Amino acid sequence: MKTTNSILITALILGTTAGTGIAQKLNYKPKADLVKLIDRNLKDGAAQYKVLMKNVPADSLPETFENNRSKSTTPKSWVSGFYPGTLFYLYEGTKDKALYEAGLAKLPIMEPIKYIDSHDIGFMMYCSFGNANHIKPSAAYKDILLTSAQSLSKRFNPIVGCTMSWGSKPGEFRVIIDNMMNLELLMWATKVSGDSSYAKIAISHANTTMKNHFRPDYSSYHLVNYNPATGGINKKQTVQGYADESAWARGQGWGLYGYTMMYRETKDPKYLEQAKHIAEFILNNPNLPKDKVPYWDFSAPDIPNAYRDASAGAIYASALIELAGYVDAVAAKKYLDVAETIIRTLSSDRFKAAYRENGGFILKHSVGHLPKPAMIDVPLTYADYYFVEAMLRYKDLGKK
């Protein structure tokens, strides 16, 4: 996949190191009542995470709270980086040093992951060490993140044009839409190292995914299975959704967020157009509830009684707030109106847990993998992460 020098040069100099990740600021004044609500949410979230801390073993990271029991996971899990990342975000929102220290305390068990052979190393390391580096940059964090980017790069197949997701049988090369989120680590690596190879991989992956993952209505398949020798397509599936041709809600969020981020990093207009198209699919879908927190799949047969997915809603809100900074005033207002509605909905008693409930997690009612089935209608660590990120991004609107 060919890329222009101008795009790669732009990729070296634009964007941010981590954190909330908005390079362009809107001329928009956040609504005072919503800022007040967000400040209360951040304070409550800090209190909740002090409850959650007590349930996390020293060698583990929290994943969910199910059947009145806390469930933790190893640093090798794809969700491992969200807990320290959320602690760092909550610290930024509250300046409570106990949260920052708790996040730092988990970094030593995360560091060996810089060598892991996983497509999710971006989630693991950029959400943890990336956010730590945003608060207090250090050469050690930089080295860990660059090593992580090198590990991710090894999964790239130039014939397919993508980094591989999961493991694959001979003759197969599986790529999931989630992988768009791991490209931010690669773009960061090019900016700080001057090595354009990372950005070339990210751009190739984004271009190939744009070509093959999306349907004419800009909904996305979850998985495209390629032939690693030819780059041809074996099969398209939606593994975690209702059916192969359905629109799995969180997957649409990964695409929306991923292409918004790629536009920020490259300023290539085709990524902005892709993000806008994905946003229109989501926002104009007749199965999107009025409160804007989606059902777990837009094609779930039991709508309106289907499970909601707070994690997908949180991802939408965070992505739409950033996307609003790159579009005209009419589109920006539309995106921000929806993001505001999602934040308000997730702040309600229906989705936001009471103090000391929900195992210490902030949000209730997310869906991990319904077809499996696993983690259905439970709190999920990444739902909290993107909810807090969305709130911080909203508060930052209009700031110079």
C-alpha positions as YAML, in Angstrom:
chain: A
units: angstrom
residues:
- id: 1
  name: MET
  ca: [0.00, 0.00, 0.00]
- id: 2
  name: LYS
  ca: [1.61, 3.28, -1.12]
- id: 3
  name: THR
  ca: [1.52, 6.35, 1.07]
- id: 4
  name: THR
  ca: [2.58, 9.92, 0.34]
- id: 5
  name: ASN
  ca: [5.54, 11.52, 2.04]
- id: 6
  name: SER
  ca: [3.39, 14.46, 3.09]
- id: 7
  name: ILE
  ca: [1.05, 12.21, 5.07]
- id: 8
  name: LEU
  ca: [3.93, 10.50, 6.81]
- id: 9
  name: ILE
  ca: [5.63, 13.79, 7.63]
- id: 10
  name: THR
  ca: [2.36, 15.11, 9.01]
- id: 11
  name: ALA
  ca: [2.03, 11.95, 11.08]
- id: 12
  name: LEU
  ca: [5.38, 12.72, 12.68]
- id: 13
  name: ILE
  ca: [4.42, 16.15, 13.94]
- id: 14
  name: LEU
  ca: [0.69, 16.18, 14.68]
- id: 15
  name: GLY
  ca: [-1.34, 14.79, 17.55]
- id: 16
  name: THR
  ca: [-0.66, 14.24, 21.21]
- id: 17
  name: THR
  ca: [1.31, 11.73, 23.25]
- id: 18
  name: ALA
  ca: [-1.69, 10.17, 24.89]
- id: 19
  name: GLY
  ca: [-4.32, 11.35, 27.32]
- id: 20
  name: THR
  ca: [-7.64, 12.48, 25.91]
- id: 21
  name: GLY
  ca: [-6.07, 12.81, 22.48]
- id: 22
  name: ILE
  ca: [-7.70, 15.89, 20.94]
- id: 23
  name: ALA
  ca: [-5.31, 17.93, 18.83]
- id: 24
  name: GLN
  ca: [-7.91, 20.40, 17.56]
- id: 25
  name: LYS
  ca: [-10.12, 22.44, 19.88]
- id: 26
  name: LEU
  ca: [-13.68, 23.50, 19.15]
- id: 27
  name: ASN
  ca: [-14.90, 27.03, 19.62]
- id: 28
  name: TYR
  ca: [-17.58, 25.64, 21.87]
- id: 29
  name: LYS
  ca: [-18.51, 26.33, 25.45]
- id: 30
  name: PRO
  ca: [-19.48, 23.19, 27.35]
- id: 31
  name: LYS
  ca: [-22.87, 23.28, 29.04]
- id: 32
  name: ALA
  ca: [-22.46, 24.36, 32.64]
- id: 33
  name: ASP
  ca: [-24.94, 21.86, 34.06]
- id: 34
  name: LEU
  ca: [-23.25, 19.00, 32.25]
- id: 35
  name: VAL
  ca: [-19.82, 20.09, 33.46]
- id: 36
  name: LYS
  ca: [-21.22, 20.11, 36.98]
- id: 37
  name: LEU
  ca: [-22.60, 16.61, 36.44]
- id: 38
  name: ILE
  ca: [-19.27, 15.44, 35.05]
- id: 39
  name: ASP
  ca: [-17.40, 16.86, 38.04]
- id: 40
  name: ARG
  ca: [-19.71, 14.90, 40.33]
- id: 41
  name: ASN
  ca: [-19.19, 11.77, 38.22]
- id: 42
  name: LEU
  ca: [-15.42, 12.14, 38.43]
- id: 43
  name: LYS
  ca: [-15.58, 12.56, 42.20]
- id: 44
  name: ASP
  ca: [-17.91, 9.57, 42.49]
- id: 45
  name: GLY
  ca: [-15.72, 7.58, 40.10]
- id: 46
  name: ALA
  ca: [-12.69, 8.27, 42.28]
- id: 47
  name: ALA
  ca: [-14.56, 7.01, 45.33]
- id: 48
  name: GLN
  ca: [-15.71, 3.92, 43.45]
- id: 49
  name: TYR
  ca: [-12.20, 3.08, 42.28]
- id: 50
  name: LYS
  ca: [-10.95, 3.25, 45.84]
- id: 51
  name: VAL
  ca: [-13.50, 0.50, 46.53]
- id: 52
  name: LEU
  ca: [-12.39, -1.39, 43.42]
- id: 53
  name: MET
  ca: [-8.72, -1.18, 44.45]
- id: 54
  name: LYS
  ca: [-9.41, -3.32, 47.51]
- id: 55
  name: ASN
  ca: [-10.67, -6.18, 45.33]
- id: 56
  name: VAL
  ca: [-7.70, -6.35, 42.96]
- id: 57
  name: PRO
  ca: [-4.88, -8.84, 43.67]
- id: 58
  name: ALA
  ca: [-1.38, -7.39, 43.45]
- id: 59
  name: ASP
  ca: [-0.52, -9.48, 40.37]
- id: 60
  name: SER
  ca: [-3.80, -8.88, 38.51]
- id: 61
  name: LEU
  ca: [-6.02, -6.25, 36.89]
- id: 62
  name: PRO
  ca: [-9.82, -5.94, 37.27]
- id: 63
  name: GLU
  ca: [-12.06, -7.06, 34.43]
- id: 64
  name: THR
  ca: [-15.66, -7.22, 35.69]
- id: 65
  name: PHE
  ca: [-17.98, -7.88, 38.63]
- id: 66
  name: GLU
  ca: [-20.26, -10.82, 38.02]
- id: 67
  name: ASN
  ca: [-22.57, -12.87, 40.27]
- id: 68
  name: ASN
  ca: [-21.57, -10.65, 43.19]
- id: 69
  name: ARG
  ca: [-17.92, -11.52, 42.72]
- id: 70
  name: SER
  ca: [-15.01, -9.46, 41.44]
- id: 71
  name: LYS
  ca: [-13.21, -10.98, 38.48]
- id: 72
  name: SER
  ca: [-9.60, -10.05, 37.78]
- id: 73
  name: THR
  ca: [-7.34, -10.99, 34.91]
- id: 74
  name: THR
  ca: [-3.64, -11.23, 34.10]
- id: 75
  name: PRO
  ca: [-1.53, -8.50, 32.50]
- id: 76
  name: LYS
  ca: [-1.66, -10.60, 29.30]
- id: 77
  name: SER
  ca: [-5.38, -9.94, 28.90]
- id: 78
  name: TRP
  ca: [-6.37, -7.42, 26.25]
- id: 79
  name: VAL
  ca: [-8.21, -5.39, 28.91]
- id: 80
  name: SER
  ca: [-5.28, -5.11, 31.33]
- id: 81
  name: GLY
  ca: [-4.33, -1.53, 30.47]
- id: 82
  name: PHE
  ca: [-7.74, 0.00, 31.08]
- id: 83
  name: TYR
  ca: [-7.62, -0.10, 34.89]
- id: 84
  name: PRO
  ca: [-4.38, 1.87, 35.31]
- id: 85
  name: GLY
  ca: [-5.47, 4.09, 32.42]
- id: 86
  name: THR
  ca: [-8.76, 4.90, 34.15]
- id: 87
  name: LEU
  ca: [-6.93, 5.64, 37.39]
- id: 88
  name: PHE
  ca: [-4.70, 8.10, 35.54]
- id: 89
  name: TYR
  ca: [-7.72, 9.72, 33.89]
- id: 90
  name: LEU
  ca: [-9.52, 10.01, 37.22]
- id: 91
  name: TYR
  ca: [-6.39, 11.57, 38.69]
- id: 92
  name: GLU
  ca: [-6.37, 14.13, 35.89]
- id: 93
  name: GLY
  ca: [-10.01, 14.86, 36.60]
- id: 94
  name: THR
  ca: [-9.78, 15.06, 40.40]
- id: 95
  name: LYS
  ca: [-6.08, 15.55, 41.28]
- id: 96
  name: ASP
  ca: [-6.47, 12.79, 43.87]
- id: 97
  name: LYS
  ca: [-2.90, 11.52, 44.21]
- id: 98
  name: ALA
  ca: [-4.03, 8.21, 45.68]
- id: 99
  name: LEU
  ca: [-5.44, 7.31, 42.26]
- id: 100
  name: TYR
  ca: [-2.22, 8.24, 40.51]
- id: 101
  name: GLU
  ca: [-0.19, 6.15, 42.93]
- id: 102
  name: ALA
  ca: [-2.54, 3.20, 42.46]
- id: 103
  name: GLY
  ca: [-2.08, 3.45, 38.70]
- id: 104
  name: LEU
  ca: [1.69, 3.59, 39.04]
- id: 105
  name: ALA
  ca: [1.60, 0.54, 41.31]
- id: 106
  name: LYS
  ca: [0.27, -1.58, 38.44]
- id: 107
  name: LEU
  ca: [2.87, -0.54, 35.87]
- id: 108
  name: PRO
  ca: [5.61, -2.96, 37.02]
- id: 109
  name: ILE
  ca: [3.41, -5.98, 36.30]
- id: 110
  name: MET
  ca: [2.46, -4.43, 32.95]
- id: 111
  name: GLU
  ca: [5.99, -3.72, 31.74]
- id: 112
  name: PRO
  ca: [6.82, -7.27, 30.53]
- id: 113
  name: ILE
  ca: [3.85, -7.02, 28.16]
- id: 114
  name: LYS
  ca: [6.00, -4.81, 25.91]
- id: 115
  name: TYR
  ca: [7.30, -8.05, 24.39]
- id: 116
  name: ILE
  ca: [3.96, -9.84, 24.04]
- id: 117
  name: ASP
  ca: [2.87, -11.20, 20.68]
- id: 118
  name: SER
  ca: [-0.61, -9.68, 20.64]
- id: 119
  name: HIS
  ca: [-2.51, -7.33, 18.37]
- id: 120
  name: ASP
  ca: [-4.00, -5.75, 21.52]
- id: 121
  name: ILE
  ca: [-0.69, -4.46, 22.84]
- id: 122
  name: GLY
  ca: [-1.90, -0.95, 22.00]
- id: 123
  name: PHE
  ca: [-4.85, -1.31, 24.35]
- id: 124
  name: MET
  ca: [-2.61, -2.83, 27.00]
- id: 125
  name: MET
  ca: [0.32, -0.44, 26.88]
- id: 126
  name: TYR
  ca: [-0.88, 2.83, 25.34]
- id: 127
  name: CYS
  ca: [-3.84, 3.08, 27.72]
- id: 128
  name: SER
  ca: [-1.56, 2.43, 30.70]
- id: 129
  name: PHE
  ca: [1.97, 3.64, 30.00]
- id: 130
  name: GLY
  ca: [0.76, 6.10, 27.38]
- id: 131
  name: ASN
  ca: [-1.45, 7.87, 29.89]
- id: 132
  name: ALA
  ca: [1.27, 7.74, 32.54]
- id: 133
  name: ASN
  ca: [3.64, 9.34, 30.04]
- id: 134
  name: HIS
  ca: [1.06, 12.02, 29.27]
- id: 135
  name: ILE
  ca: [0.95, 13.02, 32.94]
- id: 136
  name: LYS
  ca: [4.69, 12.82, 33.57]
- id: 137
  name: PRO
  ca: [6.82, 12.07, 30.48]
- id: 138
  name: SER
  ca: [9.85, 9.88, 31.06]
- id: 139
  name: ALA
  ca: [12.52, 8.18, 28.99]
- id: 140
  name: ALA
  ca: [11.62, 4.86, 30.60]
- id: 141
  name: TYR
  ca: [7.98, 5.12, 29.52]
- id: 142
  name: LYS
  ca: [9.05, 6.13, 26.03]
- id: 143
  name: ASP
  ca: [11.34, 3.11, 25.75]
- id: 144
  name: ILE
  ca: [8.61, 0.74, 26.95]
- id: 145
  name: LEU
  ca: [6.09, 2.14, 24.47]
- id: 146
  name: LEU
  ca: [8.53, 2.01, 21.56]
- id: 147
  name: THR
  ca: [9.34, -1.61, 22.38]
- id: 148
  name: SER
  ca: [5.59, -2.28, 22.45]
- id: 149
  name: ALA
  ca: [5.23, -0.72, 19.01]
- id: 150
  name: GLN
  ca: [8.05, -2.90, 17.72]
- id: 151
  name: SER
  ca: [6.27, -5.98, 19.07]
- id: 152
  name: LEU
  ca: [3.03, -4.98, 17.34]
- id: 153
  name: SER
  ca: [4.84, -4.33, 14.07]
- id: 154
  name: LYS
  ca: [5.97, -7.95, 13.91]
- id: 155
  name: ARG
  ca: [2.35, -8.99, 13.31]
- id: 156
  name: PHE
  ca: [2.18, -7.02, 10.05]
- id: 157
  name: ASN
  ca: [1.85, -8.87, 6.75]
- id: 158
  name: PRO
  ca: [2.64, -6.59, 3.77]
- id: 159
  name: ILE
  ca: [0.75, -8.87, 1.37]
- id: 160
  name: VAL
  ca: [-2.45, -8.53, 3.38]
- id: 161
  name: GLY
  ca: [-1.64, -4.98, 4.41]
- id: 162
  name: CYS
  ca: [-2.68, -5.47, 8.04]
- id: 163
  name: THR
  ca: [-1.49, -6.58, 11.44]
- id: 164
  name: MET
  ca: [-2.94, -9.95, 12.42]
- id: 165
  name: SER
  ca: [-5.56, -10.29, 15.13]
- id: 166
  name: TRP
  ca: [-5.74, -13.32, 17.39]
- id: 167
  name: GLY
  ca: [-4.05, -16.49, 16.18]
- id: 168
  name: SER
  ca: [-4.73, -17.93, 12.76]
- id: 169
  name: LYS
  ca: [-4.69, -21.38, 11.18]
- id: 170
  name: PRO
  ca: [-2.48, -22.04, 8.15]
- id: 171
  name: GLY
  ca: [-3.98, -20.30, 5.13]
- id: 172
  name: GLU
  ca: [-5.78, -17.76, 7.31]
- id: 173
  name: PHE
  ca: [-4.96, -14.26, 8.54]
- id: 174
  name: ARG
  ca: [-7.67, -12.87, 10.80]
- id: 175
  name: VAL
  ca: [-8.19, -9.14, 11.28]
- id: 176
  name: ILE
  ca: [-10.83, -7.60, 13.57]
- id: 177
  name: ILE
  ca: [-12.19, -4.05, 13.54]
- id: 178
  name: ASP
  ca: [-10.91, -3.63, 17.12]
- id: 179
  name: ASN
  ca: [-7.39, -3.45, 15.67]
- id: 180
  name: MET
  ca: [-8.04, 0.11, 14.50]
- id: 181
  name: MET
  ca: [-7.60, 1.13, 18.13]
- id: 182
  name: ASN
  ca: [-4.07, -0.28, 18.34]
- id: 183
  name: LEU
  ca: [-2.84, 1.90, 15.48]
- id: 184
  name: GLU
  ca: [-2.53, 4.92, 17.77]
- id: 185
  name: LEU
  ca: [0.50, 3.32, 19.41]
- id: 186
  name: LEU
  ca: [2.15, 2.97, 15.99]
- id: 187
  name: MET
  ca: [1.44, 6.57, 15.03]
- id: 188
  name: TRP
  ca: [2.87, 7.74, 18.35]
- id: 189
  name: ALA
  ca: [5.98, 5.64, 17.77]
- id: 190
  name: THR
  ca: [6.70, 7.34, 14.45]
- id: 191
  name: LYS
  ca: [6.29, 10.79, 15.99]
- id: 192
  name: VAL
  ca: [8.72, 10.20, 18.84]
- id: 193
  name: SER
  ca: [11.27, 8.04, 17.01]
- id: 194
  name: GLY
  ca: [11.30, 9.56, 13.54]
- id: 195
  name: ASP
  ca: [10.99, 6.03, 12.12]
- id: 196
  name: SER
  ca: [8.23, 6.17, 9.50]
- id: 197
  name: SER
  ca: [7.85, 2.38, 9.35]
- id: 198
  name: TYR
  ca: [5.36, 2.41, 12.23]
- id: 199
  name: ALA
  ca: [3.11, 4.96, 10.55]
- id: 200
  name: LYS
  ca: [3.36, 3.10, 7.24]
- id: 201
  name: ILE
  ca: [2.02, -0.03, 8.92]
- id: 202
  name: ALA
  ca: [-0.79, 1.90, 10.60]
- id: 203
  name: ILE
  ca: [-1.80, 3.65, 7.38]
- id: 204
  name: SER
  ca: [-1.71, 0.41, 5.40]
- id: 205
  name: HIS
  ca: [-3.85, -1.30, 8.02]
- id: 206
  name: ALA
  ca: [-6.35, 1.57, 8.10]
- id: 207
  name: ASN
  ca: [-6.60, 1.66, 4.30]
- id: 208
  name: THR
  ca: [-7.03, -2.10, 3.97]
- id: 209
  name: THR
  ca: [-9.63, -2.17, 6.73]
- id: 210
  name: MET
  ca: [-11.53, 0.69, 5.11]
- id: 211
  name: LYS
  ca: [-11.62, -1.25, 1.85]
- id: 212
  name: ASN
  ca: [-12.69, -4.62, 3.21]
- id: 213
  name: HIS
  ca: [-14.41, -4.31, 6.60]
- id: 214
  name: PHE
  ca: [-17.24, -1.97, 5.68]
- id: 215
  name: ARG
  ca: [-20.55, -2.54, 3.95]
- id: 216
  name: PRO
  ca: [-22.15, 0.00, 1.58]
- id: 217
  name: ASP
  ca: [-24.07, 1.52, 4.52]
- id: 218
  name: TYR
  ca: [-20.76, 1.94, 6.43]
- id: 219
  name: SER
  ca: [-21.60, -0.64, 9.05]
- id: 220
  name: SER
  ca: [-18.68, -2.91, 9.80]
- id: 221
  name: TYR
  ca: [-18.01, -6.61, 9.93]
- id: 222
  name: HIS
  ca: [-16.20, -7.66, 13.08]
- id: 223
  name: LEU
  ca: [-13.72, -9.98, 11.35]
- id: 224
  name: VAL
  ca: [-12.19, -10.31, 7.89]
- id: 225
  name: ASN
  ca: [-10.28, -13.54, 7.34]
- id: 226
  name: TYR
  ca: [-7.58, -13.07, 4.67]
- id: 227
  name: ASN
  ca: [-5.34, -15.46, 2.79]
- id: 228
  name: PRO
  ca: [-1.85, -14.51, 4.03]
- id: 229
  name: ALA
  ca: [-0.17, -15.64, 0.80]
- id: 230
  name: THR
  ca: [-2.36, -13.70, -1.61]
- id: 231
  name: GLY
  ca: [-4.14, -11.03, 0.42]
- id: 232
  name: GLY
  ca: [-7.46, -12.37, -0.85]
- id: 233
  name: ILE
  ca: [-10.47, -12.66, 1.42]
- id: 234
  name: ASN
  ca: [-11.50, -16.06, 2.77]
- id: 235
  name: LYS
  ca: [-14.52, -14.96, 4.77]
- id: 236
  name: LYS
  ca: [-16.21, -12.04, 6.52]
- id: 237
  name: GLN
  ca: [-17.82, -12.57, 9.93]
- id: 238
  name: THR
  ca: [-19.23, -10.80, 12.98]
- id: 239
  name: VAL
  ca: [-18.02, -13.10, 15.73]
- id: 240
  name: GLN
  ca: [-19.18, -11.11, 18.75]
- id: 241
  name: GLY
  ca: [-22.37, -9.81, 17.16]
- id: 242
  name: TYR
  ca: [-25.78, -11.31, 16.46]
- id: 243
  name: ALA
  ca: [-24.99, -12.55, 12.92]
- id: 244
  name: ASP
  ca: [-22.31, -12.17, 10.28]
- id: 245
  name: GLU
  ca: [-24.32, -9.48, 8.48]
- id: 246
  name: SER
  ca: [-25.37, -7.63, 11.65]
- id: 247
  name: ALA
  ca: [-23.83, -4.46, 13.10]
- id: 248
  name: TRP
  ca: [-22.24, -5.31, 16.44]
- id: 249
  name: ALA
  ca: [-22.51, -2.09, 18.45]
- id: 250
  name: ARG
  ca: [-19.05, -1.96, 20.00]
- id: 251
  name: GLY
  ca: [-17.45, -2.80, 16.67]
- id: 252
  name: GLN
  ca: [-19.04, 0.27, 15.12]
- id: 253
  name: GLY
  ca: [-17.49, 2.27, 17.96]
- id: 254
  name: TRP
  ca: [-14.02, 0.88, 17.30]
- id: 255
  name: GLY
  ca: [-14.31, 1.98, 13.68]
- id: 256
  name: LEU
  ca: [-15.65, 5.43, 14.53]
- id: 257
  name: TYR
  ca: [-12.96, 6.07, 17.11]
- id: 258
  name: GLY
  ca: [-10.19, 4.52, 15.02]
- id: 259
  name: TYR
  ca: [-10.76, 6.56, 11.87]
- id: 260
  name: THR
  ca: [-11.27, 9.76, 13.86]
- id: 261
  name: MET
  ca: [-7.90, 9.09, 15.49]
- id: 262
  name: MET
  ca: [-6.25, 8.33, 12.14]
- id: 263
  name: TYR
  ca: [-7.50, 11.63, 10.76]
- id: 264
  name: ARG
  ca: [-6.03, 13.42, 13.78]
- id: 265
  name: GLU
  ca: [-2.68, 11.75, 13.23]
- id: 266
  name: THR
  ca: [-2.41, 12.09, 9.43]
- id: 267
  name: LYS
  ca: [-4.90, 14.80, 8.38]
- id: 268
  name: ASP
  ca: [-5.76, 12.53, 5.44]
- id: 269
  name: PRO
  ca: [-9.31, 13.59, 4.47]
- id: 270
  name: LYS
  ca: [-10.39, 10.07, 3.54]
- id: 271
  name: TYR
  ca: [-10.18, 9.07, 7.19]
- id: 272
  name: LEU
  ca: [-12.35, 12.02, 8.19]
- id: 273
  name: GLU
  ca: [-14.92, 11.05, 5.57]
- id: 274
  name: GLN
  ca: [-14.89, 7.46, 6.80]
- id: 275
  name: ALA
  ca: [-15.43, 8.55, 10.39]
- id: 276
  name: LYS
  ca: [-18.31, 10.81, 9.34]
- id: 277
  name: HIS
  ca: [-19.94, 7.98, 7.38]
- id: 278
  name: ILE
  ca: [-19.66, 5.61, 10.35]
- id: 279
  name: ALA
  ca: [-21.12, 8.29, 12.61]
- id: 280
  name: GLU
  ca: [-24.07, 8.73, 10.27]
- id: 281
  name: PHE
  ca: [-24.74, 4.99, 10.26]
- id: 282
  name: ILE
  ca: [-24.83, 4.96, 14.05]
- id: 283
  name: LEU
  ca: [-26.76, 8.17, 14.63]
- id: 284
  name: ASN
  ca: [-29.34, 7.62, 11.89]
- id: 285
  name: ASN
  ca: [-29.98, 3.99, 12.73]
- id: 286
  name: PRO
  ca: [-33.65, 3.46, 13.63]
- id: 287
  name: ASN
  ca: [-32.59, 0.99, 16.33]
- id: 288
  name: LEU
  ca: [-30.51, 3.52, 18.24]
- id: 289
  name: PRO
  ca: [-32.51, 4.32, 21.40]
- id: 290
  name: LYS
  ca: [-33.52, 7.90, 22.13]
- id: 291
  name: ASP
  ca: [-31.09, 8.01, 25.06]
- id: 292
  name: LYS
  ca: [-28.31, 7.09, 22.55]
- id: 293
  name: VAL
  ca: [-26.82, 4.16, 24.49]
- id: 294
  name: PRO
  ca: [-27.04, 1.33, 21.95]
- id: 295
  name: TYR
  ca: [-28.32, -2.19, 22.17]
- id: 296
  name: TRP
  ca: [-25.46, -4.69, 22.03]
- id: 297
  name: ASP
  ca: [-26.15, -5.23, 18.31]
- id: 298
  name: PHE
  ca: [-28.13, -2.95, 16.00]
- id: 299
  name: SER
  ca: [-29.80, -6.04, 14.52]
- id: 300
  name: ALA
  ca: [-30.54, -7.89, 17.76]
- id: 301
  name: PRO
  ca: [-33.87, -9.68, 17.19]
- id: 302
  name: ASP
  ca: [-35.29, -8.86, 20.64]
- id: 303
  name: ILE
  ca: [-35.06, -5.07, 20.41]
- id: 304
  name: PRO
  ca: [-36.39, -3.16, 22.39]
- id: 305
  name: ASN
  ca: [-35.80, -5.83, 25.05]
- id: 306
  name: ALA
  ca: [-32.22, -6.55, 23.98]
- id: 307
  name: TYR
  ca: [-29.28, -5.90, 26.29]
- id: 308
  name: ARG
  ca: [-27.78, -2.43, 26.21]
- id: 309
  name: ASP
  ca: [-24.03, -1.96, 25.92]
- id: 310
  name: ALA
  ca: [-22.77, 0.95, 28.01]
- id: 311
  name: SER
  ca: [-19.23, 0.31, 26.76]
- id: 312
  name: ALA
  ca: [-20.28, 0.99, 23.16]
- id: 313
  name: GLY
  ca: [-22.08, 4.15, 24.22]
- id: 314
  name: ALA
  ca: [-19.01, 5.42, 26.07]
- id: 315
  name: ILE
  ca: [-16.81, 4.80, 23.04]
- id: 316
  name: TYR
  ca: [-19.30, 6.63, 20.80]
- id: 317
  name: ALA
  ca: [-19.37, 9.64, 23.12]
- id: 318
  name: SER
  ca: [-15.59, 9.93, 23.31]
- id: 319
  name: ALA
  ca: [-15.15, 9.55, 19.55]
- id: 320
  name: LEU
  ca: [-17.94, 11.98, 18.65]
- id: 321
  name: ILE
  ca: [-16.51, 14.69, 20.90]
- id: 322
  name: GLU
  ca: [-13.20, 14.48, 19.06]
- id: 323
  name: LEU
  ca: [-14.83, 14.16, 15.64]
- id: 324
  name: ALA
  ca: [-16.81, 17.35, 16.32]
- id: 325
  name: GLY
  ca: [-13.52, 19.23, 16.27]
- id: 326
  name: TYR
  ca: [-12.84, 18.33, 12.65]
- id: 327
  name: VAL
  ca: [-16.17, 19.11, 10.95]
- id: 328
  name: ASP
  ca: [-18.40, 22.08, 10.17]
- id: 329
  name: ALA
  ca: [-20.53, 23.75, 12.83]
- id: 330
  name: VAL
  ca: [-23.76, 21.95, 11.90]
- id: 331
  name: ALA
  ca: [-22.20, 18.49, 12.06]
- id: 332
  name: ALA
  ca: [-20.26, 19.41, 15.20]
- id: 333
  name: LYS
  ca: [-23.45, 20.38, 17.00]
- id: 334
  name: LYS
  ca: [-25.10, 17.12, 15.96]
- id: 335
  name: TYR
  ca: [-22.20, 15.03, 17.23]
- id: 336
  name: LEU
  ca: [-21.93, 16.96, 20.48]
- id: 337
  name: ASP
  ca: [-25.66, 16.77, 21.12]
- id: 338
  name: VAL
  ca: [-25.46, 12.99, 20.91]
- id: 339
  name: ALA
  ca: [-22.31, 12.82, 23.04]
- id: 340
  name: GLU
  ca: [-23.97, 15.00, 25.68]
- id: 341
  name: THR
  ca: [-27.03, 12.76, 25.66]
- id: 342
  name: ILE
  ca: [-24.88, 9.65, 26.11]
- id: 343
  name: ILE
  ca: [-22.98, 11.19, 29.02]
- id: 344
  name: ARG
  ca: [-26.24, 12.19, 30.69]
- id: 345
  name: THR
  ca: [-27.72, 8.74, 30.12]
- id: 346
  name: LEU
  ca: [-24.67, 6.97, 31.49]
- id: 347
  name: SER
  ca: [-24.76, 9.34, 34.48]
- id: 348
  name: SER
  ca: [-28.27, 8.22, 35.38]
- id: 349
  name: ASP
  ca: [-29.06, 5.68, 38.07]
- id: 350
  name: ARG
  ca: [-29.85, 3.15, 35.36]
- id: 351
  name: PHE
  ca: [-26.23, 2.97, 34.21]
- id: 352
  name: LYS
  ca: [-24.12, 4.59, 36.92]
- id: 353
  name: ALA
  ca: [-23.57, 2.47, 40.00]
- id: 354
  name: ALA
  ca: [-24.21, 3.69, 43.52]
- id: 355
  name: TYR
  ca: [-21.25, 4.05, 45.85]
- id: 356
  name: ARG
  ca: [-19.81, 0.69, 46.95]
- id: 357
  name: GLU
  ca: [-22.04, -1.22, 44.53]
- id: 358
  name: ASN
  ca: [-21.07, -2.88, 41.25]
- id: 359
  name: GLY
  ca: [-17.78, -4.11, 42.70]
- id: 360
  name: GLY
  ca: [-16.40, -0.58, 42.54]
- id: 361
  name: PHE
  ca: [-16.87, -0.17, 38.78]
- id: 362
  name: ILE
  ca: [-18.51, 3.07, 37.64]
- id: 363
  name: LEU
  ca: [-20.87, 1.81, 34.94]
- id: 364
  name: LYS
  ca: [-23.36, -1.04, 34.85]
- id: 365
  name: HIS
  ca: [-24.91, -2.84, 31.86]
- id: 366
  name: SER
  ca: [-22.20, -3.64, 29.33]
- id: 367
  name: VAL
  ca: [-21.97, -6.71, 27.10]
- id: 368
  name: GLY
  ca: [-18.68, -8.48, 26.52]
- id: 369
  name: HIS
  ca: [-19.35, -11.43, 24.19]
- id: 370
  name: LEU
  ca: [-22.99, -12.45, 24.08]
- id: 371
  name: PRO
  ca: [-22.74, -15.31, 21.53]
- id: 372
  name: LYS
  ca: [-20.00, -17.04, 23.54]
- id: 373
  name: PRO
  ca: [-21.69, -16.32, 26.08]
- id: 374
  name: ALA
  ca: [-19.45, -14.30, 28.41]
- id: 375
  name: MET
  ca: [-19.77, -11.16, 30.53]
- id: 376
  name: ILE
  ca: [-23.36, -10.23, 29.69]
- id: 377
  name: ASP
  ca: [-25.04, -7.25, 31.34]
- id: 378
  name: VAL
  ca: [-22.12, -6.59, 33.67]
- id: 379
  name: PRO
  ca: [-19.60, -3.79, 34.33]
- id: 380
  name: LEU
  ca: [-16.56, -3.86, 32.08]
- id: 381
  name: THR
  ca: [-13.26, -2.11, 32.68]
- id: 382
  name: TYR
  ca: [-13.14, -0.52, 29.23]
- id: 383
  name: ALA
  ca: [-16.64, 0.95, 29.63]
- id: 384
  name: ASP
  ca: [-15.33, 2.95, 32.59]
- id: 385
  name: TYR
  ca: [-12.19, 3.95, 30.69]
- id: 386
  name: TYR
  ca: [-13.97, 5.46, 27.70]
- id: 387
  name: PHE
  ca: [-16.68, 7.03, 29.87]
- id: 388
  name: VAL
  ca: [-14.08, 8.91, 31.91]
- id: 389
  name: GLU
  ca: [-12.20, 9.80, 28.74]
- id: 390
  name: ALA
  ca: [-15.37, 11.17, 27.14]
- id: 391
  name: MET
  ca: [-16.09, 13.32, 30.19]
- id: 392
  name: LEU
  ca: [-12.56, 14.75, 30.25]
- id: 393
  name: ARG
  ca: [-12.75, 15.46, 26.53]
- id: 394
  name: TYR
  ca: [-16.05, 17.27, 26.98]
- id: 395
  name: LYS
  ca: [-14.66, 19.44, 29.77]
- id: 396
  name: ASP
  ca: [-11.69, 20.33, 27.53]
- id: 397
  name: LEU
  ca: [-13.88, 21.67, 24.72]
- id: 398
  name: GLY
  ca: [-13.19, 25.29, 23.93]
- id: 399
  name: LYS
  ca: [-9.95, 25.40, 25.91]
- id: 400
  name: LYS
  ca: [-6.89, 26.76, 24.16]
...
